[in-house]
Every structure is written in C-alpha cells, then in structure tokens.
Amino acid sequence: MTPENHRNQAERIERSLALLTDTDWEIRIEAAMLAGTHWANFALHRRGVSVDSEDIVHTSMCVVNTLRKYKLAEQALLEQLDEIEEIRAPFVRGDMEGGIQAGHRALALLRAIRERARRLA
C-alpha cells in the first residue's frame, strides 16, 4: 500500500474513533491499533525503510530482522505501537479491569504515533 493510502486509511479510522465514548474502550483500543499501524507504515514508507509492498500488520508478526530494521529507523514509534498491541490482548480479548484507562492510553499512544508520522509528510 502506498504511503498516501496508509494516511487516508488512518485518518478515516480516526474520524470514526472520534465518535466513540469512554464506554467504547475495546473499540478504541482496536481502532488505535489499526490506525497506529497505518501511521507506522506511512512513516516507514516515507523514510524509505520499507517498500509499498512491505507492510506491518502486527509488530508481533514481523520477522525479527525486519522489526530490528524498523526499530533502528523509528524506535519510539514502533515501541508505541508495541505498547498498543500489548494493551490490546488483556483488554480486548480478556476481561481485565481498567478498560477505560487502557482506552485513554491507547489514544495517547496513537496521538504520538500520528504526530511523528505527520512530521515526515
């Protein structure tokens, strides 16, 4: 996918995300993961670290050497995306207490990812 397509997808997801409330924390986390992944791909493509046909789906599914390459280029951004992915398992797939706070944290991480990616535009 091209960087522009990633940006468009991320922005579309974020428009939908803006309609949610605190009680929609599971969807907030899920959407933050998806939009954050698009922003990460946008940033990596823009920096020339990855080609259009090489997209992150989940950081946990990346080949180790590929993830190392990405983290050398965009360590903070990839760590923020990793953190959203770590939040996702116990709150979206599990039943941990504190879902509202986890949703807020996922949104804060998404904002940081988006801001970094937009600086590369």
CORGIBEL-V559332 format. One record per run of one state. SS is the DSSP state (@ for helix, = for strand, . for the rest). FROM is the first residue (numbers start at 0). TO is the last residue. If there is no record, write none. Layout:
ss: [SS/SS]
from: [FROM/FROM]
to: [TO/TO]
This chain:
ss: [./@/./@/./@/./@/./@/./@/.]
from: [0/2/17/21/46/58/61/63/73/74/93/98/119]
to: [1/16/20/45/57/60/62/72/73/92/97/118/120]
